[in-house]
Amino acid sequence: KAILEACRQSPKCEFKDGIMQKGVIIRHLLLPQGTKEAMAVFDWVRENTPDAYFSIMSQYTPCGNAENYKEINRKVTKREYNKVLDYICSFDFPNVYIQEQTSADKKYIPDFNMK
């Protein structure tokens, strides 16, 4: 409901110098074993918010207590990543941002213990 309301309030995306000034970007984090869910989210966005942008994020990096959960104690595999990208690219939906898989790196995780 929140996404639909955001799209109602700002139905068209507007850009200035390549930077979005108005509009909606729906970001989805691809998780290990989450290909079906990612494709379902993309389908929903494509069918319900055709003027919004969809951003598939591939930056998931296990940390914290992830080691206690085998399902999420790994990065997204190249196969999972490519499966989702192949699916997204099989549609004529121009409003897509794709995050490179190399973004899944611990060097991008802030030091939350820093003072």
DSSP file (Angstrom, degrees, kcal/mol; ACC not computed):
  #  RESIDUE AA STRUCTURE BP1 BP2  ACC     N-H-->O    O-->H-N    N-H-->O    O-->H-N    TCO  KAPPA ALPHA  PHI   PSI    X-CA   Y-CA   Z-CA
    1    1 A K     >        0   0    0      0, 0.0     4,-2.3     0, 0.0     5,-0.2   0.000 360.0 360.0 360.0 -37.9    0.0    0.0    0.0
    2    2 A A  H  >  +     0   0    0      2,-0.2     4,-2.4     1,-0.2     5,-0.2   0.901 360.0  48.3 -65.4 -40.3    2.8    2.4    0.8
    3    3 A I  H  > S+     0   0    0      2,-0.2     4,-2.4     1,-0.2    -1,-0.2   0.926 111.7  49.3 -65.8 -43.9    4.5    1.9   -2.6
    4    4 A L  H  > S+     0   0    0      1,-0.2     4,-1.9     2,-0.2    -1,-0.2   0.891 112.0  49.3 -62.5 -38.5    1.2    2.5   -4.4
    5    5 A E  H  X S+     0   0    0     -4,-2.3     4,-2.4     2,-0.2    -2,-0.2   0.905 109.3  51.4 -67.5 -41.3    0.5    5.6   -2.4
    6    6 A A  H  X S+     0   0    0     -4,-2.4     4,-1.8     1,-0.2    -2,-0.2   0.911 111.6  48.0 -61.1 -41.3    4.0    6.9   -3.1
    7    7 A C  H  < S+     0   0    0     -4,-2.4    -1,-0.2     2,-0.2    -2,-0.2   0.837 109.6  53.1 -68.5 -32.8    3.4    6.3   -6.8
    8    8 A R  H  < S+     0   0    0     -4,-1.9    -2,-0.2    -5,-0.2    -1,-0.2   0.917 112.5  44.4 -65.9 -42.2    0.0    8.1   -6.6
    9    9 A Q  H  < S+     0   0    0     -4,-2.4    -2,-0.2     1,-0.3    -1,-0.2   0.799 131.4  22.1 -74.0 -28.7    1.7   11.1   -5.0
   10   10 A S  S  < S+     0   0    0     -4,-1.8    -1,-0.3    -5,-0.2    -2,-0.1  -0.616  73.6 166.3-138.1  75.1    4.6   11.2   -7.4
   11   11 A P        +     0   0    0      0, 0.0     2,-0.4     0, 0.0    13,-0.1   0.771  60.0  49.9 -70.4 -29.1    3.4    9.3  -10.5
   12   12 A K  S    S-     0   0    0     11,-0.1     2,-0.4    40,-0.0    40,-0.1  -0.903  77.8-129.0-116.1 139.7    6.1   10.4  -13.0
   13   13 A C        -     0   0    0     -2,-0.4     2,-0.4    38,-0.4    10,-0.2  -0.695  24.3-165.4 -84.2 133.6    9.9   10.3  -12.5
   14   14 A E  E     -A   22   0A   0      8,-2.1     7,-3.7    -2,-0.4     8,-1.5  -0.976   2.8-167.0-123.4 135.3   11.7   13.5  -13.3
   15   15 A F  E     -A   20   0A   0     -2,-0.4     2,-0.4     5,-0.3     5,-0.2  -0.909  10.0-170.2-122.0 147.1   15.4   13.8  -13.8
   16   16 A K  E >  S-A   19   0A   0      3,-2.4     3,-1.7    -2,-0.3    -2,-0.0  -0.976  81.6 -13.1-135.6 122.6   17.7   16.8  -14.0
   17   17 A D  T 3  S-     0   0    0     -2,-0.4     3,-0.1     1,-0.3    -1,-0.1   0.862 130.2 -54.3  53.5  38.6   21.3   16.3  -15.1
   18   18 A G  T 3  S+     0   0    0      1,-0.2     2,-0.5     0, 0.0    -1,-0.3   0.514 115.7 113.9  78.5   5.3   20.9   12.5  -14.6
   19   19 A I  E <  S-A   16   0A   0     -3,-1.7    -3,-2.4     0, 0.0     2,-0.2  -0.938  71.5-117.7-114.2 128.8   19.7   12.8  -11.0
   20   20 A M  E     +A   15   0A   0     -2,-0.5    -5,-0.3    -5,-0.2     3,-0.1  -0.444  32.0 175.1 -65.6 127.2   16.1   11.9  -10.1
   21   21 A Q  E     +     0   0A   0     -7,-3.7     2,-0.3     1,-0.4    -6,-0.2   0.737  69.5   9.2 -99.3 -34.0   14.3   15.0   -8.8
   22   22 A K  E    S+A   14   0A   0     -8,-1.5    -8,-2.1     2,-0.0    -1,-0.4  -0.971  92.8  61.4-143.9 154.1   10.8   13.4   -8.4
   23   23 A G  S    S-     0   0    0     -2,-0.3     2,-0.4   -10,-0.2   -10,-0.1  -0.724  71.1 -68.5 125.5-172.5    9.5    9.9   -8.6
   24   24 A V        -     0   0    0     -2,-0.2    29,-2.7    27,-0.2     2,-0.5  -0.979  26.6-171.1-128.7 131.4    9.8    6.5   -7.0
   25   25 A I  E     -b   53   0B   0     -2,-0.4     2,-0.7    27,-0.2    29,-0.2  -0.991  13.0-155.5-116.7 124.3   12.6    3.9   -7.0
   26   26 A I  E     -b   54   0B   0     27,-3.3    29,-3.0    -2,-0.5     2,-0.4  -0.891  12.7-161.4-102.1 114.1   11.7    0.6   -5.5
   27   27 A R  E     -b   55   0B   0     -2,-0.7     2,-0.4    27,-0.2    29,-0.2  -0.802   7.2-171.4-101.2 135.2   14.9   -1.1   -4.3
   28   28 A H  E     -b   56   0B   0     27,-3.0    29,-3.4    -2,-0.4     2,-0.7  -0.988  15.9-142.2-129.3 125.5   15.0   -4.9   -3.7
   29   29 A L  E     -b   57   0B   0     -2,-0.4     2,-0.4    27,-0.2    29,-0.2  -0.762  17.4-137.7 -88.0 116.6   17.9   -6.7   -2.0
   30   30 A L        -     0   0    0     27,-3.1    30,-0.4    -2,-0.7    46,-0.2  -0.615  26.3-166.3 -72.8 125.7   18.6  -10.0   -3.6
   31   31 A L    >   -     0   0    0     -2,-0.4     3,-2.1     3,-0.1     7,-0.1  -0.736  33.5 -79.5-110.6 159.4   19.3  -12.6   -0.9
   32   32 A P  T 3  S+     0   0    0      0, 0.0    44,-0.1     0, 0.0    -1,-0.1  -0.346 121.8  10.3 -55.0 137.6   20.8  -16.1   -1.0
   33   33 A Q  T 3  S+     0   0    0      1,-0.1     3,-0.2    -3,-0.0     4,-0.2   0.696 102.5 113.0  63.4  21.6   18.0  -18.5   -2.1
   34   34 A G    <>  +     0   0    0     -3,-2.1     4,-2.4     1,-0.1     5,-0.2   0.097  28.1 111.3-111.9  23.8   15.9  -15.5   -3.0
   35   35 A T  H  > S+     0   0    0      1,-0.2     4,-2.4     2,-0.2     5,-0.2   0.927  80.0  48.3 -65.6 -43.9   15.6  -15.7   -6.7
   36   36 A K  H  > S+     0   0    0      1,-0.2     4,-2.1     2,-0.2    -1,-0.2   0.907 113.5  48.0 -62.9 -40.7   11.9  -16.5   -6.8
   37   37 A E  H  > S+     0   0    0      2,-0.2     4,-2.5     1,-0.2    -1,-0.2   0.912 110.7  51.0 -66.0 -42.2   11.1  -13.8   -4.4
   38   38 A A  H  X S+     0   0    0     -4,-2.4     4,-2.4     1,-0.2    -2,-0.2   0.905 111.5  47.5 -62.5 -41.3   13.1  -11.2   -6.4
   39   39 A M  H  X S+     0   0    0     -4,-2.4     4,-2.4     2,-0.2    -1,-0.2   0.880 111.4  51.1 -67.7 -37.0   11.4  -12.2   -9.6
   40   40 A A  H  X S+     0   0    0     -4,-2.1     4,-2.2     2,-0.2    -2,-0.2   0.897 110.2  49.1 -66.7 -39.9    8.0  -12.0   -7.9
   41   41 A V  H  X S+     0   0    0     -4,-2.5     4,-2.6     2,-0.2    -2,-0.2   0.933 111.2  50.0 -64.2 -44.9    8.8   -8.5   -6.6
   42   42 A F  H  X S+     0   0    0     -4,-2.4     4,-2.9     1,-0.2     5,-0.2   0.924 109.7  51.2 -58.8 -44.8    9.9   -7.4  -10.0
   43   43 A D  H  X S+     0   0    0     -4,-2.4     4,-2.4     1,-0.2     5,-0.2   0.916 110.3  49.3 -58.2 -44.0    6.7   -8.7  -11.6
   44   44 A W  H  X S+     0   0    0     -4,-2.2     4,-2.5     2,-0.2     5,-0.4   0.933 112.7  46.8 -62.7 -45.6    4.6   -6.8   -9.0
   45   45 A V  H  X S+     0   0    0     -4,-2.6     4,-2.6     1,-0.2     7,-0.2   0.942 113.6  48.4 -60.8 -48.2    6.5   -3.6   -9.7
   46   46 A R  H  < S+     0   0    0     -4,-2.9    -1,-0.2     1,-0.2    -2,-0.2   0.875 118.6  39.6 -60.3 -39.9    6.2   -4.0  -13.5
   47   47 A E  H  < S+     0   0    0     -4,-2.4    -1,-0.2    -5,-0.2    -2,-0.2   0.791 127.6  29.7 -82.4 -29.1    2.5   -4.8  -13.3
   48   48 A N  H  < S+     0   0    0     -4,-2.5    -3,-0.2    -5,-0.2    -2,-0.2   0.666 127.9  30.8-109.5 -20.1    1.5   -2.3  -10.7
   49   49 A T    ><  +     0   0    0     -4,-2.6     3,-1.8    -5,-0.4    -1,-0.2  -0.461  61.4 164.2-137.9  64.3    3.9    0.7  -10.9
   50   50 A P  T 3  S+     0   0    0      0, 0.0    45,-0.2     0, 0.0    -1,-0.1   0.671  77.9  50.2 -62.6 -17.6    5.0    0.9  -14.6
   51   51 A D  T 3  S+     0   0    0    -40,-0.1   -38,-0.4     2,-0.1   -27,-0.2   0.525  94.2  89.5 -98.2  -5.9    6.3    4.5  -14.1
   52   52 A A  S <  S-     0   0    0     -3,-1.8     2,-0.4    -7,-0.2   -27,-0.2  -0.382  78.7-116.5 -80.5 166.3    8.5    3.7  -11.1
   53   53 A Y  E     -b   25   0B   0    -29,-2.7   -27,-3.3    -2,-0.1     2,-0.5  -0.821  19.4-146.5-102.1 146.8   12.0    2.5  -11.3
   54   54 A F  E     -bc  26  96B   0     41,-3.0    43,-2.9    -2,-0.4     2,-0.5  -0.955  10.8-167.8-114.5 130.3   13.1   -0.9  -10.0
   55   55 A S  E     -bc  27  97B   0    -29,-3.0   -27,-3.0    -2,-0.5     2,-0.6  -0.964   6.6-158.1-121.5 116.2   16.6   -1.3   -8.5
   56   56 A I  E     -bc  28  98B   0     41,-2.4    43,-2.1    -2,-0.5     2,-0.4  -0.836  13.9-157.8 -94.5 121.5   17.9   -4.8   -7.9
   57   57 A M  E     +b   29   0B   0    -29,-3.4   -27,-3.1    -2,-0.6     3,-0.1  -0.815  19.8 178.5-103.2 137.8   20.6   -4.7   -5.3
   58   58 A S        +     0   0    0     -2,-0.4    18,-0.2    42,-0.2    46,-0.2   0.055  49.4 109.2-122.6  24.0   23.2   -7.5   -5.0
   59   59 A Q        +     0   0    0     44,-0.1    46,-0.2    45,-0.1    -1,-0.1   0.418  36.4 139.4 -85.5   1.4   25.3   -6.2   -2.2
   60   60 A Y        +     0   0    0    -30,-0.4    16,-0.5    -3,-0.1    44,-0.1  -0.238  23.1 173.7 -55.7 125.8   24.2   -8.7    0.5
   61   61 A T        -     0   0    0     14,-0.1    14,-0.1    44,-0.1    44,-0.1  -0.987  32.6-119.5-133.5 121.2   27.2   -9.7    2.5
   62   62 A P        +     0   0    0      0, 0.0     2,-0.3     0, 0.0    11,-0.1  -0.363  50.8 140.9 -64.2 135.7   26.8  -12.0    5.6
   63   63 A C    >   +     0   0    0     -2,-0.1     3,-1.9    43,-0.0     2,-0.2  -0.923  42.2  28.0-157.6-179.2   27.9  -10.4    8.8
   64   64 A G  G >  S-     0   0    0     -2,-0.3     3,-0.6     1,-0.3     0, 0.0  -0.398 129.6 -11.8  62.0-127.6   26.8  -10.2   12.4
   65   65 A N  G >  S+     0   0    0      1,-0.2     3,-2.2    -2,-0.2    -1,-0.3   0.256 102.2 109.5 -89.6  11.4   24.9  -13.3   13.5
   66   66 A A  G X   +     0   0    0     -3,-1.9     3,-2.3     1,-0.3     6,-0.3   0.810  65.7  71.6 -58.1 -28.8   24.5  -14.6    9.9
   67   67 A E  G <  S+     0   0    0     -3,-0.6    -1,-0.3     1,-0.3    -2,-0.1   0.720  90.7  60.3 -61.2 -19.0   26.9  -17.4   10.7
   68   68 A N  G <  S+     0   0    0     -3,-2.2     2,-0.5     1,-0.2    -1,-0.3   0.497 101.0  59.0 -84.3  -4.2   24.2  -18.9   12.9
   69   69 A Y    X>  -     0   0    0     -3,-2.3     3,-1.5    -4,-0.2     4,-0.7  -0.904  65.2-164.5-131.1 102.6   21.8  -19.3    9.9
   70   70 A K  T 34 S+     0   0    0     -2,-0.5     3,-0.5     1,-0.3    -1,-0.1   0.795  86.4  66.2 -59.0 -28.7   23.1  -21.4    7.0
   71   71 A E  T 34 S+     0   0    0      1,-0.2    -1,-0.3     2,-0.1     3,-0.1   0.826 117.1  23.8 -62.8 -31.4   20.5  -20.0    4.6
   72   72 A I  T <4 S+     0   0    0     -3,-1.5     2,-0.6    -6,-0.3    -1,-0.2   0.273  92.1 102.2-118.9  10.3   22.0  -16.5    4.8
   73   73 A N  S  < S+     0   0    0     -4,-0.7     2,-0.3    -3,-0.5    -1,-0.1  -0.170  79.9  53.1 -90.4  42.7   25.6  -17.2    5.7
   74   74 A R  S    S-     0   0    0     -2,-0.6     2,-0.1    -3,-0.1     3,-0.1  -0.975  86.3 -99.6-162.2 162.4   26.9  -16.8    2.2
   75   75 A K        -     0   0    0     -2,-0.3     2,-0.2     1,-0.1   -14,-0.1  -0.356  54.1 -82.6 -78.1 167.5   26.8  -14.2   -0.6
   76   76 A V        -     0   0    0    -16,-0.5    -1,-0.1   -18,-0.2    28,-0.1  -0.541  53.2-120.4 -67.2 134.4   24.5  -14.5   -3.5
   77   77 A T     >  -     0   0    0     -2,-0.2     4,-2.6     1,-0.1     5,-0.2  -0.345  15.5-114.9 -76.4 160.7   26.0  -16.9   -6.1
   78   78 A K  H  > S+     0   0    0      1,-0.2     4,-2.9     2,-0.2     5,-0.2   0.875 118.9  54.5 -60.0 -37.3   26.8  -15.9   -9.6
   79   79 A R  H  > S+     0   0    0      2,-0.2     4,-2.2     1,-0.2    -1,-0.2   0.925 109.6  45.4 -63.6 -45.4   24.1  -18.4  -10.8
   80   80 A E  H  > S+     0   0    0      2,-0.2     4,-2.0     1,-0.2    -2,-0.2   0.935 114.7  48.7 -62.7 -46.1   21.4  -16.7   -8.6
   81   81 A Y  H  X S+     0   0    0     -4,-2.6     4,-2.4     1,-0.2    -2,-0.2   0.937 113.8  45.3 -59.1 -50.0   22.5  -13.3   -9.6
   82   82 A N  H  X S+     0   0    0     -4,-2.9     4,-3.0     1,-0.2     5,-0.2   0.851 108.3  57.6 -66.1 -34.6   22.4  -14.1  -13.3
   83   83 A K  H  X S+     0   0    0     -4,-2.2     4,-1.8    -5,-0.2    -1,-0.2   0.928 110.6  43.1 -61.3 -44.9   19.1  -15.9  -13.1
   84   84 A V  H  X S+     0   0    0     -4,-2.0     4,-2.7     2,-0.2     5,-0.2   0.920 115.4  48.5 -67.9 -44.0   17.4  -12.8  -11.7
   85   85 A L  H  X S+     0   0    0     -4,-2.4     4,-2.9     1,-0.2    -2,-0.2   0.917 110.0  51.6 -63.7 -42.3   19.1  -10.5  -14.2
   86   86 A D  H  X S+     0   0    0     -4,-3.0     4,-0.8     2,-0.2    -1,-0.2   0.909 112.0  47.9 -59.0 -41.6   18.2  -12.8  -17.1
   87   87 A Y  H >< S+     0   0    0     -4,-1.8     3,-1.0    -5,-0.2     4,-0.3   0.955 113.3  46.0 -64.3 -50.6   14.6  -12.7  -16.0
   88   88 A I  H >< S+     0   0    0     -4,-2.7     3,-1.4     1,-0.3     5,-0.3   0.914 112.8  50.7 -59.2 -43.7   14.5   -8.9  -15.5
   89   89 A C  H 3< S+     0   0    0     -4,-2.9    -1,-0.3     1,-0.3    -2,-0.2   0.619  94.1  73.5 -73.6 -11.1   16.1   -8.4  -18.9
   90   90 A S  T << S+     0   0    0     -3,-1.0     2,-0.3    -4,-0.8    -1,-0.3   0.556  90.9  71.6 -78.3  -5.6   13.7  -10.7  -20.6
   91   91 A F  S <  S-     0   0    0     -3,-1.4     2,-1.5    -4,-0.3     0, 0.0  -0.780  87.8-121.5-108.9 154.0   11.0   -8.0  -20.3
   92   92 A D        +     0   0    0     -2,-0.3    -3,-0.1     2,-0.0    -2,-0.1  -0.505  64.6 134.6 -89.8  65.4   10.7   -4.7  -22.1
   93   93 A F        -     0   0    0     -2,-1.5    -2,-0.1    -5,-0.3     3,-0.1  -0.920  33.2-174.0-118.0 102.7   10.8   -2.7  -18.8
   94   94 A P        +     0   0    0      0, 0.0     2,-1.6     0, 0.0    -1,-0.1   0.675  63.9  81.9 -76.1 -16.9   13.2    0.2  -19.3
   95   95 A N        +     0   0    0    -45,-0.2   -41,-3.0   -43,-0.2     2,-0.4  -0.444  65.1 124.7 -92.6  65.8   13.2    1.6  -15.7
   96   96 A V  E     -c   54   0B   0     -2,-1.6     2,-0.4   -43,-0.2   -41,-0.2  -0.978  40.6-165.5-129.9 133.8   15.7   -0.8  -14.1
   97   97 A Y  E     -c   55   0B   0    -43,-2.9   -41,-2.4    -2,-0.4     2,-0.5  -0.955  12.9-159.9-110.8 137.0   18.9   -0.2  -12.2
   98   98 A I  E     -c   56   0B   0     -2,-0.4     2,-0.4   -43,-0.2   -41,-0.1  -0.971   7.4-145.4-122.2 123.3   21.2   -3.2  -11.8
   99   99 A Q        -     0   0    0    -43,-2.1    -2,-0.0    -2,-0.5   -44,-0.0  -0.715  27.0-113.6 -87.2 133.3   23.8   -3.3   -9.1
  100  100 A E    >   -     0   0    0     -2,-0.4     3,-1.7     1,-0.1   -42,-0.2  -0.321  18.4-125.1 -63.7 146.1   27.0   -5.1  -10.0
  101  101 A Q  G >  S+     0   0    0      1,-0.3     3,-1.7     2,-0.2    -1,-0.1   0.725 104.4  75.1 -66.6 -20.9   27.7   -8.2   -8.0
  102  102 A T  G 3  S+     0   0    0      1,-0.3    -1,-0.3     3,-0.0    -2,-0.1   0.616  76.0  79.1 -67.6 -10.4   31.1   -6.9   -7.0
  103  103 A S  G <   +     0   0    0     -3,-1.7     2,-1.8     1,-0.2    -1,-0.3   0.628  68.6  91.4 -72.2 -11.7   29.3   -4.6   -4.5
  104  104 A A    <   +     0   0    0     -3,-1.7     2,-0.3   -46,-0.2    -1,-0.2  -0.608  61.6 124.0 -84.2  81.9   28.9   -7.6   -2.2
  105  105 A D    >   -     0   0    0     -2,-1.8     3,-2.0   -46,-0.2     4,-0.2  -0.999  67.6-130.4-146.0 138.2   32.1   -6.9   -0.3
  106  106 A K  G >  S+     0   0    0     -2,-0.3     3,-1.9     1,-0.3    -1,-0.1   0.729 101.4  75.8 -61.3 -21.8   32.9   -6.4    3.4
  107  107 A K  G 3  S+     0   0    0      1,-0.3    -1,-0.3    -3,-0.0    -3,-0.1   0.714  92.1  55.2 -65.0 -16.9   34.9   -3.3    2.6
  108  108 A Y  G <  S+     0   0    0     -3,-2.0    -1,-0.3    -5,-0.1    -2,-0.2   0.460  85.3  97.7 -93.0  -1.6   31.5   -1.5    2.0
  109  109 A I  S <  S-     0   0    0     -3,-1.9    -3,-0.0    -4,-0.2     3,-0.0  -0.775  76.5-126.6 -89.9 123.4   30.2   -2.3    5.5
  110  110 A P        -     0   0    0      0, 0.0     2,-1.2     0, 0.0    -2,-0.1  -0.254  21.8-108.2 -65.7 155.3   30.7    0.5    8.0
  111  111 A D    >   -     0   0    0      1,-0.2     3,-1.4     2,-0.1    -2,-0.0  -0.742  34.7-173.5 -82.8  99.6   32.4    0.0   11.3
  112  112 A F  T 3  S+     0   0    0     -2,-1.2    -1,-0.2     1,-0.3    -3,-0.0   0.563  78.9  62.0 -75.5  -6.7   29.4    0.2   13.5
  113  113 A N  T 3  S+     0   0    0     -3,-0.0    -1,-0.3     2,-0.0     2,-0.1   0.449  77.8 116.4 -94.2  -1.9   31.7    0.0   16.6
  114  114 A M    <         0   0    0     -3,-1.4     0, 0.0     1,-0.1     0, 0.0  -0.396 360.0 360.0 -69.3 142.1   33.5    3.2   15.7
  115  115 A K              0   0    0     -2,-0.1    -1,-0.1     0, 0.0    -3,-0.0   0.410 360.0 360.0 -98.6 360.0   33.1    6.2   18.1
